[in-house]
Amino acid sequence: MNNIIVFNDSHEADVFTESVDKINDQLQSHNLEVSLNFIEDYVSPEGEFAYTVVINNIDDLHHKSGD
């Protein structure tokens, strides 16, 4: 599942990215993890601080990385 989330305020974006670690702690028991990737040079009417948000199955990540 891929999504983009956009903020028009850097403080809001910072709080969101800092919250992902806590979210991942809660998702770990379900073998899930949220990954963020900042989109450089993103500009839209909604804002300029954009991230792709991907929810991964932790088991799938380990198989892809060879762990």
Backbone as XML, in Angstrom:
<?xml version="1.0"?>
<chain id="A" units="angstrom">
  <residue number="1" name="MET">
    <atom name="N" x="0.844" y="-1.167" z="0.000"/>
    <atom name="CA" x="0.000" y="0.000" z="0.000"/>
    <atom name="C" x="0.898" y="1.242" z="0.000"/>
  </residue>
  <residue number="2" name="ASN">
    <atom name="N" x="0.728" y="2.120" z="-0.983"/>
    <atom name="CA" x="1.507" y="3.351" z="-1.073"/>
    <atom name="C" x="0.575" y="4.549" z="-1.004"/>
  </residue>
  <residue number="3" name="ASN">
    <atom name="N" x="1.014" y="5.568" z="-0.278"/>
    <atom name="CA" x="0.250" y="6.802" z="-0.148"/>
    <atom name="C" x="1.219" y="7.968" z="-0.011"/>
  </residue>
  <residue number="4" name="ILE">
    <atom name="N" x="0.710" y="9.148" z="-0.282"/>
    <atom name="CA" x="1.481" y="10.372" z="-0.073"/>
    <atom name="C" x="0.738" y="11.197" z="0.959"/>
  </residue>
  <residue number="5" name="ILE">
    <atom name="N" x="1.501" y="11.721" z="1.908"/>
    <atom name="CA" x="0.936" y="12.641" z="2.888"/>
    <atom name="C" x="1.698" y="13.953" z="2.772"/>
  </residue>
  <residue number="6" name="VAL">
    <atom name="N" x="0.949" y="15.062" z="2.794"/>
    <atom name="CA" x="1.531" y="16.383" z="2.551"/>
    <atom name="C" x="1.200" y="17.305" z="3.718"/>
  </residue>
  <residue number="7" name="PHE">
    <atom name="N" x="2.207" y="18.067" z="4.124"/>
    <atom name="CA" x="2.037" y="19.075" z="5.182"/>
    <atom name="C" x="2.416" y="20.439" z="4.626"/>
  </residue>
  <residue number="8" name="ASN">
    <atom name="N" x="1.750" y="21.468" z="5.110"/>
    <atom name="CA" x="2.113" y="22.822" z="4.697"/>
    <atom name="C" x="2.931" y="23.531" z="5.780"/>
  </residue>
  <residue number="9" name="ASP">
    <atom name="N" x="3.289" y="22.783" z="6.806"/>
    <atom name="CA" x="4.034" y="23.353" z="7.928"/>
    <atom name="C" x="5.151" y="22.383" z="8.313"/>
  </residue>
  <residue number="10" name="SER">
    <atom name="N" x="6.367" y="22.879" z="8.417"/>
    <atom name="CA" x="7.494" y="21.992" z="8.731"/>
    <atom name="C" x="7.385" y="21.397" z="10.124"/>
  </residue>
  <residue number="11" name="HIS">
    <atom name="N" x="6.803" y="22.136" z="11.069"/>
    <atom name="CA" x="6.640" y="21.606" z="12.421"/>
    <atom name="C" x="5.704" y="20.396" z="12.425"/>
  </residue>
  <residue number="12" name="GLU">
    <atom name="N" x="4.599" y="20.504" z="11.705"/>
    <atom name="CA" x="3.675" y="19.376" z="11.600"/>
    <atom name="C" x="4.357" y="18.170" z="10.960"/>
  </residue>
  <residue number="13" name="ALA">
    <atom name="N" x="5.149" y="18.403" z="9.935"/>
    <atom name="CA" x="5.865" y="17.317" z="9.267"/>
    <atom name="C" x="6.865" y="16.672" z="10.220"/>
  </residue>
  <residue number="14" name="ASP">
    <atom name="N" x="7.564" y="17.474" z="10.999"/>
    <atom name="CA" x="8.533" y="16.936" z="11.960"/>
    <atom name="C" x="7.854" y="16.074" z="13.019"/>
  </residue>
  <residue number="15" name="VAL">
    <atom name="N" x="6.735" y="16.537" z="13.537"/>
    <atom name="CA" x="6.008" y="15.765" z="14.550"/>
    <atom name="C" x="5.543" y="14.439" z="13.957"/>
  </residue>
  <residue number="16" name="PHE">
    <atom name="N" x="5.074" y="14.471" z="12.732"/>
    <atom name="CA" x="4.632" y="13.245" z="12.073"/>
    <atom name="C" x="5.789" y="12.249" z="11.933"/>
  </residue>
  <residue number="17" name="THR">
    <atom name="N" x="6.925" y="12.708" z="11.431"/>
    <atom name="CA" x="8.051" y="11.788" z="11.226"/>
    <atom name="C" x="8.564" y="11.243" z="12.559"/>
  </residue>
  <residue number="18" name="GLU">
    <atom name="N" x="8.554" y="12.059" z="13.599"/>
    <atom name="CA" x="8.986" y="11.596" z="14.919"/>
    <atom name="C" x="8.007" y="10.566" z="15.499"/>
  </residue>
  <residue number="19" name="SER">
    <atom name="N" x="6.758" y="10.656" z="15.113"/>
    <atom name="CA" x="5.730" y="9.742" z="15.620"/>
    <atom name="C" x="5.810" y="8.355" z="14.996"/>
  </residue>
  <residue number="20" name="VAL">
    <atom name="N" x="6.445" y="8.238" z="13.851"/>
    <atom name="CA" x="6.489" y="6.955" z="13.157"/>
    <atom name="C" x="7.181" y="5.878" z="13.991"/>
  </residue>
  <residue number="21" name="ASP">
    <atom name="N" x="8.215" y="6.226" z="14.748"/>
    <atom name="CA" x="8.872" y="5.235" z="15.605"/>
    <atom name="C" x="7.891" y="4.660" z="16.633"/>
  </residue>
  <residue number="22" name="LYS">
    <atom name="N" x="7.080" y="5.510" z="17.216"/>
    <atom name="CA" x="6.088" y="5.042" z="18.189"/>
    <atom name="C" x="4.997" y="4.207" z="17.514"/>
  </residue>
  <residue number="23" name="ILE">
    <atom name="N" x="4.618" y="4.616" z="16.328"/>
    <atom name="CA" x="3.639" y="3.834" z="15.566"/>
    <atom name="C" x="4.211" y="2.457" z="15.255"/>
  </residue>
  <residue number="24" name="ASN">
    <atom name="N" x="5.470" y="2.414" z="14.836"/>
    <atom name="CA" x="6.098" y="1.136" z="14.512"/>
    <atom name="C" x="6.224" y="0.234" z="15.729"/>
  </residue>
  <residue number="25" name="ASP">
    <atom name="N" x="6.445" y="0.807" z="16.884"/>
    <atom name="CA" x="6.470" y="0.000" z="18.115"/>
    <atom name="C" x="5.141" y="-0.723" z="18.307"/>
  </residue>
  <residue number="26" name="GLN">
    <atom name="N" x="4.050" y="-0.033" z="18.023"/>
    <atom name="CA" x="2.727" y="-0.623" z="18.187"/>
    <atom name="C" x="2.419" y="-1.657" z="17.098"/>
  </residue>
  <residue number="27" name="LEU">
    <atom name="N" x="2.945" y="-1.446" z="15.920"/>
    <atom name="CA" x="2.677" y="-2.352" z="14.801"/>
    <atom name="C" x="3.554" y="-3.601" z="14.802"/>
  </residue>
  <residue number="28" name="GLN">
    <atom name="N" x="4.649" y="-3.553" z="15.553"/>
    <atom name="CA" x="5.602" y="-4.663" z="15.536"/>
    <atom name="C" x="4.947" y="-5.994" z="15.883"/>
  </residue>
  <residue number="29" name="SER">
    <atom name="N" x="4.041" y="-6.021" z="16.826"/>
    <atom name="CA" x="3.385" y="-7.268" z="17.217"/>
    <atom name="C" x="2.508" y="-7.836" z="16.096"/>
  </residue>
  <residue number="30" name="HIS">
    <atom name="N" x="2.209" y="-7.015" z="15.101"/>
    <atom name="CA" x="1.418" y="-7.450" z="13.951"/>
    <atom name="C" x="2.296" y="-7.699" z="12.728"/>
  </residue>
  <residue number="31" name="ASN">
    <atom name="N" x="3.626" y="-7.659" z="12.924"/>
    <atom name="CA" x="4.613" y="-7.833" z="11.845"/>
    <atom name="C" x="4.466" y="-6.780" z="10.754"/>
  </residue>
  <residue number="32" name="LEU">
    <atom name="N" x="4.109" y="-5.568" z="11.167"/>
    <atom name="CA" x="3.974" y="-4.460" z="10.225"/>
    <atom name="C" x="4.910" y="-3.327" z="10.601"/>
  </residue>
  <residue number="33" name="GLU">
    <atom name="N" x="5.240" y="-2.514" z="9.593"/>
    <atom name="CA" x="6.128" y="-1.372" z="9.812"/>
    <atom name="C" x="5.778" y="-0.276" z="8.813"/>
  </residue>
  <residue number="34" name="VAL">
    <atom name="N" x="5.787" y="0.962" z="9.268"/>
    <atom name="CA" x="5.561" y="2.117" z="8.410"/>
    <atom name="C" x="6.915" y="2.668" z="7.971"/>
  </residue>
  <residue number="35" name="SER">
    <atom name="N" x="7.065" y="2.870" z="6.672"/>
    <atom name="CA" x="8.282" y="3.475" z="6.123"/>
    <atom name="C" x="7.918" y="4.805" z="5.480"/>
  </residue>
  <residue number="36" name="LEU">
    <atom name="N" x="8.782" y="5.785" z="5.683"/>
    <atom name="CA" x="8.585" y="7.109" z="5.089"/>
    <atom name="C" x="9.734" y="7.426" z="4.146"/>
  </residue>
  <residue number="37" name="ASN">
    <atom name="N" x="9.405" y="8.156" z="3.086"/>
    <atom name="CA" x="10.432" y="8.654" z="2.184"/>
    <atom name="C" x="10.058" y="10.092" z="1.815"/>
  </residue>
  <residue number="38" name="PHE">
    <atom name="N" x="10.926" y="11.041" z="2.173"/>
    <atom name="CA" x="10.669" y="12.448" z="1.875"/>
    <atom name="C" x="10.767" y="12.670" z="0.374"/>
  </residue>
  <residue number="39" name="ILE">
    <atom name="N" x="9.819" y="13.409" z="-0.188"/>
    <atom name="CA" x="9.814" y="13.727" z="-1.613"/>
    <atom name="C" x="10.440" y="15.106" z="-1.805"/>
  </residue>
  <residue number="40" name="GLU">
    <atom name="N" x="11.625" y="15.129" z="-2.388"/>
    <atom name="CA" x="12.330" y="16.388" z="-2.635"/>
    <atom name="C" x="11.573" y="17.243" z="-3.659"/>
  </residue>
  <residue number="41" name="ASP">
    <atom name="N" x="11.607" y="18.543" z="-3.479"/>
    <atom name="CA" x="11.055" y="19.509" z="-4.434"/>
    <atom name="C" x="9.570" y="19.305" z="-4.718"/>
  </residue>
  <residue number="42" name="TYR">
    <atom name="N" x="8.817" y="18.808" z="-3.749"/>
    <atom name="CA" x="7.382" y="18.626" z="-3.919"/>
    <atom name="C" x="6.691" y="19.967" z="-3.697"/>
  </residue>
  <residue number="43" name="VAL">
    <atom name="N" x="5.840" y="20.355" z="-4.636"/>
    <atom name="CA" x="5.087" y="21.610" z="-4.506"/>
    <atom name="C" x="3.653" y="21.341" z="-4.942"/>
  </residue>
  <residue number="44" name="SER">
    <atom name="N" x="2.722" y="21.710" z="-4.086"/>
    <atom name="CA" x="1.300" y="21.587" z="-4.419"/>
    <atom name="C" x="0.533" y="22.606" z="-3.594"/>
  </residue>
  <residue number="45" name="PRO">
    <atom name="N" x="-0.728" y="22.816" z="-3.906"/>
    <atom name="CA" x="-1.534" y="23.733" z="-3.101"/>
    <atom name="C" x="-1.689" y="23.270" z="-1.647"/>
  </residue>
  <residue number="46" name="GLU">
    <atom name="N" x="-1.554" y="21.943" z="-1.415"/>
    <atom name="CA" x="-1.703" y="21.406" z="-0.065"/>
    <atom name="C" x="-0.469" y="21.656" z="0.799"/>
  </residue>
  <residue number="47" name="GLY">
    <atom name="N" x="0.694" y="21.815" z="0.183"/>
    <atom name="CA" x="1.907" y="22.044" z="0.944"/>
    <atom name="C" x="3.145" y="21.594" z="0.196"/>
  </residue>
  <residue number="48" name="GLU">
    <atom name="N" x="4.287" y="21.727" z="0.855"/>
    <atom name="CA" x="5.547" y="21.381" z="0.202"/>
    <atom name="C" x="6.368" y="20.352" z="0.960"/>
  </residue>
  <residue number="49" name="PHE">
    <atom name="N" x="5.852" y="19.861" z="2.075"/>
    <atom name="CA" x="6.538" y="18.831" z="2.864"/>
    <atom name="C" x="5.786" y="17.524" z="2.645"/>
  </residue>
  <residue number="50" name="ALA">
    <atom name="N" x="6.273" y="16.710" z="1.717"/>
    <atom name="CA" x="5.547" y="15.509" z="1.321"/>
    <atom name="C" x="6.376" y="14.254" z="1.557"/>
  </residue>
  <residue number="51" name="TYR">
    <atom name="N" x="5.682" y="13.202" z="1.932"/>
    <atom name="CA" x="6.312" y="11.906" z="2.184"/>
    <atom name="C" x="5.483" y="10.818" z="1.525"/>
  </residue>
  <residue number="52" name="THR">
    <atom name="N" x="6.176" y="9.826" z="0.971"/>
    <atom name="CA" x="5.464" y="8.606" z="0.625"/>
    <atom name="C" x="5.407" y="7.781" z="1.895"/>
  </residue>
  <residue number="53" name="VAL">
    <atom name="N" x="4.282" y="7.167" z="2.117"/>
    <atom name="CA" x="4.061" y="6.341" z="3.301"/>
    <atom name="C" x="3.748" y="4.933" z="2.818"/>
  </residue>
  <residue number="54" name="VAL">
    <atom name="N" x="4.557" y="3.981" z="3.270"/>
    <atom name="CA" x="4.374" y="2.592" z="2.867"/>
    <atom name="C" x="4.240" y="1.749" z="4.125"/>
  </residue>
  <residue number="55" name="ILE">
    <atom name="N" x="3.239" y="0.885" z="4.128"/>
    <atom name="CA" x="3.072" y="-0.064" z="5.224"/>
    <atom name="C" x="3.594" y="-1.403" z="4.734"/>
  </residue>
  <residue number="56" name="ASN">
    <atom name="N" x="4.634" y="-1.892" z="5.399"/>
    <atom name="CA" x="5.304" y="-3.120" z="4.996"/>
    <atom name="C" x="5.048" y="-4.240" z="5.977"/>
  </residue>
  <residue number="57" name="ASN">
    <atom name="N" x="5.052" y="-5.453" z="5.460"/>
    <atom name="CA" x="5.077" y="-6.641" z="6.295"/>
    <atom name="C" x="6.537" y="-6.880" z="6.655"/>
  </residue>
  <residue number="58" name="ILE">
    <atom name="N" x="6.868" y="-6.921" z="7.933"/>
    <atom name="CA" x="8.256" y="-7.047" z="8.379"/>
    <atom name="C" x="8.882" y="-8.323" z="7.835"/>
  </residue>
  <residue number="59" name="ASP">
    <atom name="N" x="8.133" y="-9.425" z="7.799"/>
    <atom name="CA" x="8.668" y="-10.677" z="7.275"/>
    <atom name="C" x="9.090" y="-10.530" z="5.816"/>
  </residue>
  <residue number="60" name="ASP">
    <atom name="N" x="8.295" y="-9.809" z="5.031"/>
    <atom name="CA" x="8.638" y="-9.588" z="3.632"/>
    <atom name="C" x="9.920" y="-8.778" z="3.499"/>
  </residue>
  <residue number="61" name="LEU">
    <atom name="N" x="10.122" y="-7.790" z="4.366"/>
    <atom name="CA" x="11.331" y="-6.978" z="4.320"/>
    <atom name="C" x="12.568" y="-7.817" z="4.594"/>
  </residue>
  <residue number="62" name="HIS">
    <atom name="N" x="12.493" y="-8.725" z="5.555"/>
    <atom name="CA" x="13.641" y="-9.565" z="5.887"/>
    <atom name="C" x="13.960" y="-10.531" z="4.758"/>
  </residue>
  <residue number="63" name="HIS">
    <atom name="N" x="12.938" y="-11.047" z="4.078"/>
    <atom name="CA" x="13.173" y="-11.964" z="2.963"/>
    <atom name="C" x="13.819" y="-11.253" z="1.785"/>
  </residue>
  <residue number="64" name="LYS">
    <atom name="N" x="13.423" y="-10.002" z="1.544"/>
    <atom name="CA" x="13.993" y="-9.233" z="0.433"/>
    <atom name="C" x="15.446" y="-8.854" z="0.715"/>
  </residue>
  <residue number="65" name="SER">
    <atom name="N" x="15.770" y="-8.576" z="1.979"/>
    <atom name="CA" x="17.125" y="-8.150" z="2.310"/>
    <atom name="C" x="18.058" y="-9.334" z="2.526"/>
  </residue>
  <residue number="66" name="GLY">
    <atom name="N" x="17.527" y="-10.547" z="2.524"/>
    <atom name="CA" x="18.365" y="-11.733" z="2.671"/>
    <atom name="C" x="18.626" y="-12.117" z="4.104"/>
  </residue>
  <residue number="67" name="ASP">
    <atom name="N" x="17.926" y="-11.504" z="5.064"/>
    <atom name="CA" x="18.100" y="-11.836" z="6.484"/>
    <atom name="C" x="17.391" y="-13.121" z="6.838"/>
  </residue>
</chain>
